[in-house]
Amino acid sequence: MSIASVLKNARQFLAALVTLGLAAGLAARFAGFGVWSPIIWAAVTAPVLLALLVEIVTSLRRGDLGLDIVAALSMTGALVVGETLAAAIVALMYAGGQYLESYAERAARREMTALLSRVPRTAIRHRDGRLDEVALELIAPSDRLLVRRGDVVPVDGAVAEGIAVLDQSALTGESLPVQLKSGDAVLSGSTNVGDAFDLLATHAAAQSTYAGVIRLVEAAQRSRAPMSRLADRYAIVFLAVTVALAAAAWLITGDPVRAVAVLVVATPCPLILAVPVAIVAGLSRAAKLGILIKGGKAIEMLAQIRSLVLDKTGTLTHGQAQIVAVHPAEGMTADEVLRIAASLDQASKHIIAQTIVAEAHGRGLALAIPTEAVETPGEGIAGRVDGRAVAVGGLRYVAGIVGGSVATLLPGGRSPGALASAVAVDGRLAGVLILADKLRAGTEQLLKSLRALGIERVVLATGDRREVAQAVAAGLPIDLVRSELAPDAKVLTVLSERKNGPVMMIGDGVNDAPALAAADIGLAMGANGAAASAEVADVVLLVDQLDRVLPAIRIARRSRFIALQSVIAGMGLSLLAMIAAALGHLPPIEGALLQEVIDVAVIFNALRALRG
């Protein structure tokens, strides 16, 4: 076990020891045995001072210099001048303060720790007609697993059969369970709150969604905020000021007790306590809402964003085509056209065919079983539905079957970026389905809200054609549209926006990864986005809702504000107390008690970042 681990485990013991020693010394004084009180207080201070000296040496070997030195000087000085009660109070303040800080950080990390504690270690696998409990790393794609009520889904997969009722709140922040049917994709990390079901694994554990989230959480916990590093540098300045003020008080007055009083009220510094607690509290608060911020550096930069660069597909839009209109021919209804097309498209694996089938299922249409299906790759599919000859596909493909144009069923033509799929029945045109990647609901209000938060410039950067990009941006508060961009051109767009202030890039695809990495803050739509974008991004949305950007920025700004507020207030009070001590108005004992109150107040103020 390392020295650091030993010291960490000893904090609670040392705090209890000093508390008992203080009580015993006071009891001895009031019982008429006051001669023993200084001895008791000195005795309980000594082990804390020894532990502190060991920790200082360990820190110096790492190149760290902080205010632990002030604590050591104040305890040593108090013992030397006979202020043993003040020394014991400082010892309690140091040991108890460290324990309080550890408690505060544990509270601040609780949502992130909850994610780590839920990691399953084993899974129940079907094998040769029996069930075996196996280690998670032995699970391979296509394995059939049993997920019992209350189990955490171990790997990404699909419902093998029946219905699965899953709680995805640990991943997405959504409190309502979702109901999935046979064939639906299941995210690892979800909790089964319904009956047991079988899962067909599609990924190994290490490549699954939850494993990726855990890696990101662990990286976030290891990260330190720039403000925290800045606090370390300020700590050196504060140390120099403290020592100088204590030395001046001693030299001018000739009273070493005043120097000890100055050292006592400077121990420890709110600068060291407030920043990490407030930052970690913000990270935890965001994680509860399905927003994974990768550490203190990211949360600090997120609070300062002034420009926003947005991808289109999968970010402003849903990233997949949906049926937006059905134009039936005379004598047909929209539902009948969709039912016939979807019935035949069951025989195709094309993404457009799957979209049409999904739409028909969503409308509750009863599909027939297709026969004699023959697919022409990239063109369409022909076959029989309910004994009738049916063809579904592109406009030219179906026009060749019906022997004429199908444009008569497209009033006003198609909007840019939309796709048309025509349907023919018994050699006659039956209808046309229009598919498009729709804009996310509430996008206009989201962009307006971002501007209200101080985002001064919004840029759309997409690889799509210019007319498609312009159509999507129409009516939205977007300052600039950049279209037909390759990945390197997206990077240049991000870099060029830096002249307007810190830049945030939002994307979801592999082609967005370079731009996400180049931005001051990269935010990935991690629910349905590519793993590459989630790995390089600074912030990952675990739920497919773009509006989570708003609480992410608000949490970051609140955490940073609370950290600065705690630092300024705590430092100001400490400096005032030091001046009072140097002038002889604050003796060591009263100064130690006052500083303890300041430190406790600073820590609990920093914990406000956990709240809304």
N, C-alpha and C positions, 0 to 999 in steps of 0.2 A: 504494500500500500504506500502511495506517495506521501510526502510531507504535507502537501496541500490537502489531501484527503483526510489525513489525521487531524489537521487543524480544523477542517470543516466539521468533522464529526465531534470535535471537542468544544465547539462554540456553545452548544446548549449546556454542557456540563460546566464550563467556565462561568457562564451567566448565572447558573444556579448557585455555584460555589460563592461567587462574589455577593449575591443577594443574601445568602445565609450568613456570610461573614459580616456584611453591613448590619444585618439585624442583630447578630450576636454582639458586635461591638457596641451598638446603641443600648442593648439590654444590659451589658456589663456596666456602661456608664451610669444608667439610671438606677442600677442596683447597688451603686456605691463602689464598684470595682473599676473605676475609670482608668486606672493604670494599665489595665489589660486591653482597653479599647484600641489604642494606637498599634499595639502588637498584632491584634487580630486583623485590623484593617490592612496593615502592611503585609501580613502573611497571605491574605487572599488576593492582594494586588500582585504579588510576586509571580504566581504562575501565569496570570494574564499577560504581564509584561514580558515574561520569558517566551510565551507563545507568539507575542507580537514581534519580538526581536527575531525569532526564527522566520516568521513570515516576511519581515523586511529584508532579511538576507536573501531569502528565496526570490523575492521580487527584484532586488538589485541584480541578481545573477541573470534575470531575464531582461534587464535593462529598464525596468519600471521604477519610477521614483514618484511616490505619492504622499498623501497626508498621514499615512500610518506613522511616519517619522514624528509628526507633531504629537500624536497620541503617546508615543514612546517617550518623547522629551517631557511632556506634561506629567506623566506618571512618575518618571524618574525625578524630575524637579520637585514635585510635590512630596515625594518620599524624603528627598535630601533636606528640604526646609521644614520637615516635620508636619506637613499638611496631609497626614495619612488618610483622614476622612475624604478629603478632596481626591486623593489618589485612588481610593476605593470607588468613589462615584465615577471617576473617569474610566476605571477598569470595567465597571458595570456598563457604562455608556458604550464602551468599545465592544465588549463581548455581547451585550444585549443588542446594540445597534446592528452588529453584523448578523445576529440571529434574526432581528426584525427585518433587515434587508433581504435575507434569504427567504423569509416567510412572504414578504411582499412580492418578490420575484416569482415564487411558486404560485401565488395567487394570480399574478399577471399572466403567467404562462399556462393557466389551467386548460384553456381551449386547445392550445397546441399540444400540451401533454396528453390531453384526452385522445387526440388523434394517434399519438405514438402508442398509448397503452392498449388501443383496440386492435393492434396488429395480430392477426391469427397466426399460430405457429404450426397447426396441423389442419388436415382436411379429411373428410370421409369420402373415399373413392370406391366406386363400383369396380370389381375385378373378379372375373370368373364366377359370377353368380353369388358373390358375397361382398360384404362391406369391410373395407380395411381403413384404419386411421393411419395416415402417412404424413411424413414431414412435408411442409409446404413446398420446399425446393424440388420435390420429386414429382410435382404435378406438371403434366405436359399438355399442350393443346390437344383437343379431342377427347380428353379424359372426361368421364361422366362422374359428377360429384353429387353427394347428398348434402343439401343445406337445410339444417334443422331450424325449427323456430328458435329465435334468439341468437343464432349463429351470425357472425360477420362473414360476408361473402369473401372467400379467400383469393380468388383470381377473377379477371374479366372473363365473361362468357355469355351464354344465351340460355334462356329458359328452355329446357328439353321438352317439357309438356306440361299442360295444366296452367295454373295461375300462380304467380308469385307476388306477394305483397311486401314491399321493401321500404324501409326507412333510410333515406339518403341524406338526412340532416347533417351528419358528420362531414359529408363531402360538399353539400350545396347550401346548407343553412336553411333549407326548406323543411318546415315542421310536419307537413302532411305526407303520409306514406303514398307511394306510387304503386299502381297495380299493373303488372306486366303479364303478357300472355305468351304462349309457346312461340319461340323464335325471337322474342324481343331481347335486345342486348341488356346485360346486367353489369353494373360497375362494381368492381371489387371495393370493399370498404363499406358497402351498404349492409344494413342489418335486416335479417328476415323477421318480420313481425307477423307473418301469416303462417299457414301450414307449411310443413316441410315440402321441398320441391327438388327436382334434379336439375343440375346445371351442367351444360356442356362447355368445358373450358375452351377459350379461344386464344388465351395467352398464358405463358408461364408466369409464375408469381413475380419474378423480378421485372417483367415487362408490363405488368398490369397497372391500372390506373392508381390504385391505392399505394402500391410500392413507389410509384413516382411521386405521389403526394408526400409520402413519408421522407423520401430523400430531400425534397424541397423544404420540409419542415425542419429537418435536422440541419440543413445548411443555414436556414434562417436563425436557428437557435445559436449557431456558432458565430454568427456575424455580430460585429460591433458597429454602432452608429458613429458617423463622423463627429456628431455632437459629443458622443462619449469619449472619443479620442481627443477632441478639443478640450473636454473637461480634464483629461489627464494633463494637458499642457497648462491649463489654467491652475491646476492643482500645484504645479511647480512654482508658479508666480505667487499663489496664495501662501505656499510654504515659506517663500523668501520674505514676503510681507510680514507674516506672523513672527518669524524669527527676528526680523529687524525691529518690529514694534516691541517685542518682549525684551530684546537687548537694550533698546533705547529707554524703556521704562525702568529697567534695572540700573543703567548707567546714570540716568538723570536723578533718580530718587535714592539710589543706593539700597533699595529694598528688593531682594530677590523674590519675595512673595508676589509682587506685582507682575514680575516676568512669568511666574508660574500661573497666575490668574489669566494672563493673556493667552498662554499656551492651552490652558484648560478650555476656554470658551471657543477655541479654534478647532476643537477635536470632537468628532470628525467633521468633514466639510459636506454641506448639503449638495455641493456640486457633484460629488462622487456618488451620492445616494440617489438623487432625483432622476438623473438622465436615464440610466438603464431601466429603472422601474417604469417610468412613463413610456419609454419606447417599447418595452416588452409588453406592457399593458395594451398598447395600441395594436401590436401584432396579434395578440390574443383576441382582442375585440374583433378585428377584421376576420380572423380565422372562423369565428363563430358565424359570420355572415357568408361563408363560402368564398372569402377573398384571401388568398395566400400571398402575403407580402414577404419577400425573401430577405428579412433582416433589417437592421436599423438604418443602414445606408439608404435602402430603398424607401423606407417610410419617411425619412427626412427629405429626400429629393422629391417624392410624390407631393409633399406639402408645398413645394415651390414651383410647380409646373405652370408655364405660361403659354405654351403652344402645344397643339394636339394634331398628330398625323394619324389618319384613319385608313385602314384597308376597307374595301367594299365587301367582297364575298365572304360570308361567314362572320362579318363584324357588323357593318351597317345592315346587311341582309342576313337571312338565315343560312345561306350557304348551300341550299338545295332547292331544286325546282318544285313548285307547288302549282296545282291547277287553280287558275284565277278566273277562268271563264269557259263555258261550254256553249258552242253555237250549233244547235241541231238543225237539220234540214226539215223541210215541210213534212208534216206527218210524224215526226219523231219528237220525243221529249229529251231534255238534257240528261235526266237520270237513265233513260233507256240507252242513249248513246254511250254514256259512261259505263253502264253495266256490260254492254256488248264488248266495248274496247277492253275493259278490265278482264273480262272472262277469257278472251284470247291471249291477252298479255300475261296471264298466269304461266304461259309456256315459255316466256322470255326472261332472261336475266338482265336485260338492259336496264339502266338506271331510270330511264323515262318510263319504261313499262312497269317497273316496280312502284314508281310514284303514282301511276294511274291506278294500279291495283290497290295501293294503300288508301287512296282517296275514295275508291268505291267501298272498301271495307269500312272506312270512317263514316260513310253515309248510310251504312247498314244495308247495302244492296246485296241481293242474293246472286252470286256468280255461278254460271254454268261451267261444266267441264269441257275444255276445248278438245277438239280432235283434228287429226291431219295437219297439225301445225308445222309450217315451214318458214324459217326465219332467214331473211336476207341481211347479213351483217351490215349495220350502219344505215339501212334503208327502212325496214319494217318487217312485219310478220303477217302471214296469211294462214287461214285454217277454217274450221267450221265450228260454229256456236249454235246450239239448239237446232242443228241440221241446216243452218244457213251459211253461205260462204261469206266470210268476214276478212277484211284486211285493215291493218292499223299501222301507220307509219308516217314518214315525212310527206310533205305536200306533193312533191314530184312523184314519189312512189305510188301514192294513192291515185294521183291524177292519171298515171299510166294505166291503172286498173279501171277507172270509171270512164276513161276516154275523154276527159275534158278538164277544165280548170276548176279548182276548188276555192278560188279567191272570192267567189260570190258569198261565201259564208264568213268572210272576214270584214265586217263593217269598219271602215276607217283604218284598215290594216292592223299590223301588230306594233306594240310599243317596242322601243329598242331593247334588245336583250331577251325578248320573249321567244318561246318556242311554240310551234304549232304541230299538232299531231292529228292527222285526218283519219276518219273512219268510213269504210265502205261496207255495205251489206248487199249481197247478191248483185254486185256490179254497179250499184248506185251509191252516190255520196250520201252518208247518213249524218255526218256532223264533223265539227272540228273542235279539238280541245286545245286551249291556250294554257301554256305553262310558263311560269316566271319565278325568279328568285325574289320574293317579296321583301320590301323594307321592313325592318323590325318595328313593331308597334311602339309608339311613344318616342321615336328617334328625334323628331323635331323638338319636343319638350326637353329631352335629355340634353341636346346641344345647347339649348337656351339656358338650362340650369347650369351647365358647365361654364358658360360665359358669365353667368351671375356669380360663379365662384372665383372668377378672375382669369379664366382661360381667354386670352386675348386674340388668338388666331386658330382657326380650324382648317385643316387641309385634307382633302380626299386624295389618296394615292392608291391607284389600282392598275392592274395589268389588263383590265377590260378595255374594249374599244371606247373611243371618245364619246360617241353618241349614247352608249349605255351608261357611262359614268355621269354624263351631263343629265340624263333622265333621272338617275337616282338622286343626284344632288339638287335637282329642281325643287325650289320651295324650302330648302333647308338652309340654316344659317352657316354656310360654308364659304370661306374666303377664297379658296383656290382649289381647282380640280386638276389633278395630274393623272393622265390616263396612259394606257399602253406601256406601262413601266416594267422593265425587267427588274429582278431583285437588286442589282447594283444601282439602278436608277432610283429605287425606293430609298436606298441608303443615302444617296446624294440629296434626295428631297429632305430627309430627316436632318442631315448635316446643315443644309442651307437654311433651315428654320431656326437654327440655334442663335442666329443674330437677334431673334425676338425674345430670347430667354430660354430656360430649360424646356426640353421637348419630351413629350410622351408619345410613343407610337403604340397603336392598338392593332393587333392582327391575330390570325389564327393558323395560317398555313405554313408549310415548309418554306415557301418563297418569301414569307414575311420574316423569317428568323434573322437574316442579316440586318434588316432595318430595326428589328426589336433590340438586337445587341448594340447597334450604333446609337440608339436614343439614350437620353439621360435616364428615362424610365421606359422600359418595354413592358407592355401589358398584353398577356396572351389569353385568348378565349379558350381555356383549357378543357372545358367540358366536352366539346366535340372537335377541338382543334388538333393540330399535329403535335406529336411529342417533341419535335425539334423546337417549335416555337415556345412551348412550355418550359423547356430546359434553359433557353437563353434569356427568357423574360425575367424581369424583376418582380412582376406581380402576375399571378395566375388566378383567373376567375374559375372556380370549380363548378359554377352553375352557368348555363348558357343564357345569361341575362346581362346585356350590355349596361343596363342602368345601375349595376353594382359599382360602376366606376365612381358614381357620386358619393356613396358612403365611404369608398376607399380613400378618396381625397379628403373628405371631411374628417375621417378618423386620423389620417396622417397629420392634418393641420392641427387638430385638437391635441394630439399627443405631443407634437413639437411645441405648441403654445404652453401646455401644462409643464413640460420639462423646463422650458425657459423661465416660466413664471416661478417654479419651485426654486430654480437656481438663483434667480435675481433676489427673490424674497429671502431665501435662506442665507445667501452670501451677505446681503445687506444687513440682516439682523446680527449675523456673526461679527461683521466688521464693527457695528455699533457697540456690541458687547465687548469686543476687544479694546476699543477706545476707552470705554467706561472702566474696564479692568486696568488699563494702563494708567488712568487718572486716579485710581484707587477707590472708585465707587462700586466695584464689583469684586468681592473677595473670591478666592478659589472655589469654596464650597458652593456658594450661590451661583457662580459662573458655570460650574459643572452642571448644576440642576437646570439652569436656563438653556444651556446648549442641548441637553437631552430633550427638552421640550421642543426646541427648534427642529432637531433631527426627526423626531416622531411626526411632527406636523408636516414636514417636507415629504416624508415617505407616503403618508396617507393622502396628501394632496396629489402626488404623482399617480396614485392608484385610481384617481378620478378618471383617468384615460380609459379604464375598463368600462365605464358607463357610456350611455348613448351620446 
